[in-house]
Amino acid sequence: MPLTVEPWTLREPTLDVDDLPRTAALLTVANGHLGVRGVLEEQRPEVPAGTLLAPVYEKFPHDYPERAYGYPDHDEQLVPVVDACGVDLEVDGEPFDVRTGTLEHHERRLDLRTGVLEREAVWTSPAGTTVEVRSRRWVSLVRRELVVAVYEVRAPQGARVRVRPVPGCPGPASADGPGLVTEACGHDEGRTWVAQRTVVAGVGAVLATEHDVSGPDGGTHRWVQAAHGWAVEADLPADGRLRLGTRAAYACGRRPVESLLADARTVLADAAAAGEDALESEHRAFLEEVWDRADVVVEGDDELQQAVRLAVLHTVQASACVEGTGLRAKGLTGLGYHGHTFWDAEGFVLPVLDHVLPSAAAAHLRWRHATLPRAVERARTLGLPGAAFPWRTISGAECSGYWPASTAAVHVTADITDALVRHVATTGDDALEREIGVDLLVHTARFWMGRGHRTDDGAFHVHGVTGPDEYTAVVDDNTYTNLLVVRSLEAAADVARRWPHEARRLGVDDDERAAWTSAAAAVVVPYADDLGVTEQSAGFTRNPVWDFSRPRDGWTPFEDRVHYTELYRHQLVKQADLVLALMVAGDRFTPEQKRRDFAYYEPLTVRDSSLSASVQAVVAAELGHLTLAHAYARECAFIDLHDLRRETQEGVHVASMAGAWDALVRGFGGLRVERGDVRLAPRLPPHLSRLRFRVQVDGSRLEVDARRDGVTYRLLSGERVVLRHAGEDGDEELVLTAAEPAQERALQPVAEPTPPQQPPGREPRV
């Protein structure tokens, strides 16, 4: 049964046990540090990886058929920890299992406004006893170690029930190989704790819980000892209820059990002192403030309106409390990609967080800065100066074993500095730039000076790289990479000028700054004069075009059925690459050049990556292909809700979900922030009658309300905002002040041109 999204609710109206792995991802409640997936409390049937902690990972040795210099020794993988919300329920001696007896009713609801997951079930046991089960849980967005849950059982005709919280401790595991082992545990009436640790990485995790029990009027309840813990038994009269409230705290790190346990108990003591109502109130207040910034109102497409709110919630849940760990590609909704951080975070999620949750964007950038020593070490391994950031990582070390699509994809280093520059421009956070920005930009500028080279004609090249398109690997002068190198070098020279004390501390002098500026001006952008298009990389347009008349197998990714040697030699684009350059470095292209480039690359792009549709949506909207952009925006929003890639069971696609917001705001809102210049070009596709959103502008907040009859710009906070509105007669500068906070303008009319065709069978999936 598909999940349905109502305006503010993701609802599962019935239970399909075969679909539990997928719904576990979509119904996750999380905060970026701690994630509790949408598994049934009874874990019958069992769905693995119920609870994930961002810092708790293990190292697994890479097994290379042929090992070579510089290959990482270990992969890093998140490992699930013991669940805090699990219970074992028995009814008149029979285990509660949705697969046995009769499941009269089952519904779960994720409240998008509050991030609270609720469940209702009516079950009749094989022996004929009926009970109603209700539960609710949330992971605090304020106290990142805390989970709060309630589990309630009602017996309409009476029953004897037995509820055991946290059903047992994980059994001891062998320490002979990598994995998570249970070190110790302790149980008492209403309290329990479990300590675990990864064998190789040495990361400890302690769960401590406290349980409040209230029984029925006219009935009895009592704590009794059970295997690996305590259980509550109750004789429920007709309509009697047993309520189990759980507060759970996780502490983790490379410290002794006693220290971690003390931290977890401190969290619990503070939570108990606050009380359940106050805990939920502060959690709700956090999300209310987020929605005040983040909500996008879409009129004319109810499905998109609902789906984009789910997308925003998952983006926030993946990032709200990422201090010290960084954003993960799947958030904490599953073990896909082994729980790694990629360039997705800087390229796709942070541009949204800059407006929606700036503190989370800053926390992620601080985490990247904290990993700078590892990036410097990696650059030394590669024989280069500066810092080379990893393609995929948990700790900050490179753990990808396939170098053509990882170590060669050096654009990740520029993605990080570009995200930093964009964040400062959007939020006005000069303190962050001084604190970590100078460090990051100087080290990466030195990396580019070592990684690139000059030819006799004075041109600056970056050879032997892989751009975002992983079907075109190890090429020379990838345009996207080179344009971000330009931005990185220019930004390094700029911050060294504006923060001279910090620059001198790093040994930067005028000659080095001048060298950066000179190199930036000489970076090559390959161009095919015969075609009049920008090349994705040097010589790309001279490769043969893929023969799309070959037999196809539905939406199966090409990499699953074609050898990479064939992929690499063709003009076959896995995901937006040159088109991403049009979006990220749009000021480097004329409007006519963008039109030619988009028309050339759209028929080559097969979108075998979830990172593509949002980019294509933004550029299509800018070029007037509004219906096509609308279709791509829907693909972003529905990617996991409709399980378009058949892999949501591994976790949601956070970057694509963030991309749904981006497709609307940067696409149809036309938001561009370039070098302190804020431009808006709102336009509506045929199916939308209204688009309203809010954005950050240098620390102030602006609302954009676009309707068929015009657009209203309104200053919501701050003293003054200067922006450019794209009108029919060109750009117009608008100044909004506290005294004159709102101005209205007409929408620029758009005559949709004929859009380019996609590869056969690769049209947007809506």
N, C-alpha and C positions, 0 to 999 in steps of 0.2 A: 504494500500500500504506500503510495507516495506521500511524502510530507507536504503539508499545505502551509503556506505563509499568509497569514492574515495581516492587516495593517501593522500590528505590533506584536504578533505572536507566530512562532513556528510551531505547528501542531502536528502531532502524529496521532491520527484518530483511531487507529487500530494497531495491533502488534503483528509484525511479520518477523518471526524469529530468524529467518534467513537473511533479513535485511539489517540485523542488529549491528554488524560491523560498520556499515555506512552511517546509520543513525547515531552510533556512538560518537562518530566524528562531528556530525552536525549539531548534536545536542550537548556538546562539551560546554562546561562552565570553567572559565580559566581567567588568569590575569597576567600571563606572560612568564611568571615564575613557577606557577603551580597550575596544573590542568587536571580536572576530573572529567573523564569522558562519559558520554551518555550511556553507560552500561546499567543493566538492571541491578538493583541493590543485592538481590539474592544470588547473582551470577549463575543463574540457571536459565538458559544455557550460558556457558562461560564465553565471554568476549575478552580476549587478552588486553593487557595494557590499560587497565582502568584508570590509573593515576600516574602522571608524569611530572617530574620536577626538572626544570631547565638545567640546574647545575649537576644533576646526577647522571653520569655517563660512564661507560666502560671503554677501555681500549682493546681492540681485537687485532691481532697481527694480520697484515696483508700477506697473502700467499701469491707471489708473482711467479708465473711460469718462467719468466726471464727478468731477473732483477738488474737494475742499472743505477748509476750514480744519481743521487738526489731524489730517489723515490721515497715517499713517506713509509716509515716502518709499520705504522698502525692506523687503522681506521678508528674513529670515535663514534660511539652509538649511544643514544639515550637508552636507558633501561627503566622499565616500569617499577614503581615502588608499591608497597603494601597499600591497599585501599582503605580510606577512612570511612567511606559511606557504605561499606558492605555490611550486610546482615544475613543471618541464617534464620529463616522463619519456619516454624513447625506449627501445624494446625491439627489438634487432636492426634498428635504423634506422626502426622504425615508432612513431609517437606513441601513447602510452597514451591511449585514449579509450573510455569505458564504452559509447559508442554504436556502436562498431565491434567486429569480432571477436566473441568470446563472453564474456559476463560470467558466469562460473560461480557466483560467490558474491559478495555485497556486504552488509556489515552495518556500521552505526555505532551507537555506544553513548555516551550522555552519563551519566557517573556522578554522581548527584545528591549523594552524600556528599562528593565531591572536586572537582567542577567540571571534570573531565577528559573530553575528547571523544576516543574511540578509533574506529578504522576498520579493517576487514579487507576485502580484495578479492582475488578470484582471477579472472584475466583471461587469455584466450588470444587472441593477436593474429591478424589475418587470415591471417598466414603460418604459424600453428600453434605459436608459442612461448608457453608458459604462464609467468606470473609471479604471485607473491603479493605484495601490497602491504599493509603495516600502517603505521598512523600514529597518533600521539596528540599532543594539544596542550592547553595551558591558558594562560589569561591570569592572571597573578599577582594575587592579592587582597592581597598585602603590598607588592609593588613595582609601583606602578600603571602604569609605562611598559613593563613587561616581558611578552613572550610567549615561551613555550618550546614547541618542537615537535620531534618525531622522525618521520622518514620512512624506512621500511625496505623494501627490495625483495629478494625471494628468488626464485631461478630453479630449480625442481625438476629440470629437465633441462639446466640451464646456458643462458646467454645473454649477449650483450653489451648492457649497459645504459648509458644516459647520463642523468644527473640534473642539471638546472640549477636552482639555488635562485633564488627571486624572479625569475620568468621575464621578464627584460627590464625596463627602466625605461619608465614611461609616456612616450610621445612628447611633444615640445614642443607646447604649445597656444598658440593666438593670445591675446594679451593685449588684444585689442580690446574684449572684453566680460568679464563676470564668469565666474569659473570657477577651477579649480585648475591651476596650471602647474608643470612640472618646471624647477627652477632649475639644478640641478647634480647630478652623481652621480659615484661613484668605486667601482672594483671591483678586487679582488685575490684571490689564492687564499684561499678560506675567509672572505673579508670583503667586505662591500658596503655602500654607503650611497646614499641618494637623498634629495634635498631638494626640497620642493614648497612652494608658497605660493598662497593665494587672492588674486586680482588686486585686488579692491575692498576686502575686509575686511583684507587684509594679514596674515593669520595664516599663519605658517610651520609646516611639519611636516617633521621629519627622521627617517628610518628608518635605523638602523644594525644590521647583522646580523653574527653570527659563526657559522661552521659547523664542526662536528667530524665527520670522516668516518672510518669504520672499514670495511675491506673484508674479503673472504672469505679463509679459509685456503686456500692453494693457488691463489689468483687474484691479479689485479693491479688497482689503481685509481690514477687520476692526475687532477689538475686540468688542464683545457685551456681555452683562451680560447674564448669564444663571443660572439655578438652581445649587446652590453650586459651583459657579465658573464663569469663563469666557470662551467664545468660539470665534473662528475665523471664520468669514464668508467671502467667496470670490466668485465673479462672474468670473468663468474661461472661457476665450475664447477658441476656438479650439486649442488643444495642450497646453493649459495653465496649469501651475503647481502651487501648493501651498506646501511650505516646512515648516514643523514645527520641529525645533531643540529643544531638551530637555536636560538640565543638571539637575540632581537630586541628592540631598545629604540626607543621613539618619544619624541621631544622636540618640543614645539610652543610657539608663542608669537610675539609680534611682535618678534623679535630676528634679528640676522644669522645666516646659515647656519652660520658658524664657531662661534658660541656654542651654537646648538642641537646641532650635531654633537658638540661637546665634552661636552655634557650626556648625550647618548645613549651616547657611548663610556664615560663614567663609570659609567652604569648597567650597561653590559656588563662592564666591568672588575670591578665589585662582584659581579655575578652569576657571572662566571667564577671569582672567588676563592672564592665560596661553594660552587660545584659543583652539578651537576644534582640530585643526591639531596637536598642541603640546600634547594635552591630548591623542590622539590616538597614536601618535608617541612614547610616553613614555610607554604606555601600550604594544604596539607591541615590543618595545625594551626589555621589561621584558620577554616576551614569547620567543623572539629570543634567549636570553641567556639561558632560560630554555631548549629549544629544542637543543641548542648546547651541553648541558649536557645529556639530557634525551632521545633523539631520538634513537630508536633501528631499525637498518636496517635489514630486513628479506627478503632474496631472495629465491624464490621457492614456496612461499605461499602468493599470493597477498592479499587474504582475511585477513589473520592473520596480515600482514604488516599494512593494513589499520586500522584494529580493534585495534591493540595495540596502535596506535597513539591517537585514540579516548580515549582509557583507560588512557593513560598518561595525556591527557588534563583534563579529569574529576578528576584525582588524584590531579593535580595541582590546579584546580579550587576549590577543597574541602579544600585546605590547605594553599594557598599562604598568606592569611592574618588572621591567626587564633590566633593572639596575644590576650590573655585574655579569650579565649573561648574554644579552643581545637577542635580536629577533630571529625566530626560526621559520623556515620556509613553510612548515605545516603548523606553526604555532605549537600548542601542546595538545593537538587534537588527534594525533596518531604518530606512528613510528616511520612514516614515509620519509625517504631521504635520510634515514637514520637519525632524524632530529637535527640536521645540520642547518647552519646559517650560510646563505649564499649572497650573491650580489642582488638578489630579489629585494632584500631589505632596503638597501640604499636606492636602488633604481625604481622601485615600484611602491613600497610601503611608506617610506619616510616622506615622500612628497605629499602624501595624504596626511600623515601624522603632523606635519608642520602646521597644518590648519586645524586638525581634529584634536590632537593630543600632543602639543609641542614638547611637553616634559618627557614623554616617552621617546620621541625622536632624539632629544638631547641625551637621554640615558643610553640609547643604543650607540650614539656617536662616542660617548665617553667610554663605553665598553670597547669599541674599536681602538680608541686611543690606548686603553689599558693593555691591549694585545700588541702594541707597537713593537716591544722588544722581540716578540716572536716573528713579526714581519721583517724586522731588521735582520734577524738570524736567517730567515728564509732567503732574503736577498743575498746574503753572504754565501749561502749554499749555492746560489745560482751564479755566483761570481760578480755580483752587481752592488753598487752603492745604494744607499737609501733603504727603503722598505718595500717589500713585496707581500701584499696581503693574500691570504689563502682563498682558494676557490670555494672550498667547503670545509667547515670546521665547527667544533663546539667550543674548544678551549682557546682557539686562536692559532693553533698549529694546522698546517696543511695536512689534510687526511684523504685527499683524492688520489687514487692510484692510477687514473687514466689521464696522463699529462696533456695529450692533444686538446682535450676539452676542459683542462683545469689550469695547470701551470702556464700553458700557452695563452690562456684567456686573461691576459694581464689587465684588461680593462676594469677588472674588479677593483684594482688599486685606485684608478681614476674615478670610479663610481663612488667610492667612499669620500674622496675629497670634494667631488661635485655635490654630494648630498650635504656635506658640511657647509659649503658656500651657499647653497640654496636655503638651508635652514637659517643661517644668519641673516640672509637677505629677507626672508619671509617673516621672521620673528623679531629681528632687531637685537638678537642676543650677542652683543659684542663681547660680553664677558666670556662666553663659551669659546668664541673665536680666539680670544687671547689665551684662555686656559689650555685648550687642546688644539685649536686650529692651526696655529703657527707651527707647532710640532709636526702635525700630520702633513701639512702642505710642504714644509721644507724637506722632510724625509722623502715624500713621494716625488717632489720635483727632482731631487737628486737621483732617484730611481729612474725617472724618465730620461735624464741626461745620460745615464749609463746604458739604459735599454735601447735608446734610439741612437742614430748616427747621422752624420753629415756626409753628403756626396760632394763631388768636385764642383757641382753647380751651386752649392750652398744650401740645397734642400735638406730638410730634416725628415728622416724616415724611421718608422718603427716596423721592423721585419719579424717574421716568424711568430705571428700572433694568431689567436682565434678570437673572433668577435662574438657578439651575441648569437649569431647563427652557427650552431654546432654542426651543421651539415657542410660547412665550408671551413675546414680547420687548417691551422698553421700556414697562414698566408702573409703577404706583405701589405703594409699600409691599409689596414682595415679602417674605413672612414669613420665609423663610430668611435673606435678606440683613439684614432688620431685627433679627432675634434675634442674629445675629452682630455687628451694630453694637452692640447692648446689651452683649454680652460684651466687645467690644473697648474700649468706653468705660469699663466697670467695671474691666477689667484695667489700663487706662492710669492711672486714678485710684489703683488699688491699688499699682502699682509706683512711681508718683511719691511715694506716702507711704512705701513701704518703702525706696526708694533716693533720699533727698532731695537728696544731693549731685549725682547724675547728673541729676535732674529740674531742679534750679536751673541747671545748666549749659545746659540746653535752654530756659531761660526760663519754666519752669512755676511758677506761684504758686498759692496757696490758692484764689483766685477761679477760676482755670482748672480746677483739679481739681473744684471744686464744680459748675462748669458741665457738666463731663463727667458727673458723677454725676446731676445733674438731668436732663440730656438722656436718659441711659440709662433713667431711671425713666419717661420720657414717650414712649418710642418706641412707635409704633402697631403692633399686630398685628391685621390685619383679620379680621373674624369675620362669618359669615352666620348671624344669629339664626334665620332661618326654617328653616334646614337643621340648625342645631346643629353646624356644622363650621367649622374654621379655614380662611380663604381663602388660597389660594396667593399671591394678590396682591389688591389692592383691586378688588372687582367681578368677580373671576374666575368666581364661581359664577353670575353673570348672563349669561355668554357661552353661546351655543348649544353643546350637546354634539355631538361629532362623530357623524355617521351611519355606524356601522360596517357597515351593510348595503350600503354602496357596494362595488363589485367590488374584490377585493384581488389582489395579485400576490405571493403568498408572504410572505417576510420582508423584502421591499424596504422600506428606510426611507421614511417618508412624505415626507421632504424631497426625495427623489429623484423624486417623482411628483406632488407637490402644491405649488403656489406658496405662498410664505411669507405672503402676504396672507390666504390661507385658513387656514393653520395658526395664525397669530397671533390670529385672532378667535374661535377655538373652544376649548372645554374638551378639549384633546388634549395630553397630557403626554408629552414626549419621554423624560424620565428623572425619577427620584424627585427631587422638589423640596420640596414640603410634607412628604413622608415623610422626606426627609433632615433637615428641621428637627426632626421627631419624634425622630430618632436623635441628632443632634448637640446639640440643646438640649432633651433629654428632660425635664429638671427643670422646664421651663416649662409642661408639659402634665400634666393628670391622666390616670390610666390609662383612664378612661372616654372622655375627649376623644381620646386616641390611638386607641382602638378605632373611634370614629366617623369620625375623619379617615382612618384607613387604609382603612376600608370604603368611604369615598367616593372616594378617589383611586386605589385599586388598579384599578377598572374603566376608568379614564381613561388609565392609564400604559402606553404601547406599547413602552417599552424600546428605542428606537432609538439608545440610547447604551450602551456597555459599562459605564458607571459606575452603572447602576441596580440590577442584580440583587443586589449585596452589601448595599446599603442596605435593599432590600425583604426580604432574608433576615434581617437583624438585627432589624428592626421586627416582622416576622412572628413570629419566634421569641419576642420579648418578649411579644407578644399571645397566645401559645399556639398559633399556626398552625404547628406544628412540621413537619408534612409538607410544607407549602408552603415553609417556610424551608429545609428540606433540599433541595428541588428547586432553589431559587435558589442555594444554596451550590454545588451541582453545576454549574449554569450558569457561575458564576464560574470554577470550577476547570477546566472543559472548554472555555472560550471559544476558546483557541488550539489546544489539543491536538486538538479535534474541528473546529477552524476554523468555529465556529458563525456567524461574521459574514462569512465568505468574504473576509477581508482580512488574514489572518495573514502573507501574503507581504510585507506592508509593515512587519511588526514585531509583536511580541507586545504585548498590552494589559497593561502593568505594573500599572495601578491595579486592574484586574479580578482579576489574579493575587493582588495583595496583599489584595483583597477576599475571596478564598477563605479566607485565614487569619482575616480579620476576621469573616466570616460564622460561622465555627466558634467563635472566642474571644469576640467581643462578642455574637454571636447565641446559640449554645447554651451558651456559658460565662457569658453574662450580665454580662460585665465592664463596669463603668462607673466612670470616674474623673472626679469632679466636685468642683472646688474643694477638693482634698485629701482627698476622701471616696472610699474604694474600696469598691465593692459588687460582689458576685458572686451570680448567680442561675442556677446550672447546671441544665440540663434537657436531656433526650435525646429526639430524635424516634424514632418507632417502629422505624426501621431501624438505629439505632445502639445498641450495647450499652455503649460506653465512649468517653469523650473525655478526653484528658489533654493539658495544655498548661502552659506556664510564662510568667509575666508579671513585668514590673518594677513595683515598688511603692515609690516614693520612694527609689530607689537600692538596695533590697533585691530579692531574687528569690524568687518564690512559685510552687509547683507546685500545680495544680488537677487532681485525678484523679476524674472523675465516672463512676460506674457505676450500674447499675440499683439496687443495694442501698445506694447512698449516695455521698457525696463526701468526699474527703480533701484537706485543705489542708495543705501542707507548706512550711515556711520552708527554703529552700536556701542562702541567703546573707543576711547582715545580722544585726543584733541583735534587731530587734523589728518586727513588722508588725501594724497594726490594720486589720481589714476588717469589712465587714458581710456576713453570709450571709443570703440570702433563704430563709426557711423557711416551713413551712405556717402558722405563727402570726405571721408578720411577720418583720422583719429582726432579726437577732441579732448583737451585736458579738462578734468573736473576736479574741483577742490571741495571736499566735504569737511565741515567743521562742527564743533559742538553747537555753534550758533545757527548753522545751516546744515543740518545733518543729512538731508535727503535731496536728491535730484532725479528727475525723470528724463529719459531720452527714448527716441524711437529705435526699434530694432533695425539693424541693417538687413535689407531684403536680400534673399538668397535665391537664385535660380539654379536648381540642382542640375549639374552637368551629367551626362551619361557616365555611370561609374565604370571603372575597369572590372574585368571579370576575374574571379578567383580560379585557382586550378580546379579541374573537374572533381566534383564531389567534396570540395573544401569550402563551400559557402558557409557563412556564419550559421552557427547552430543555435537556434532560438527556441 
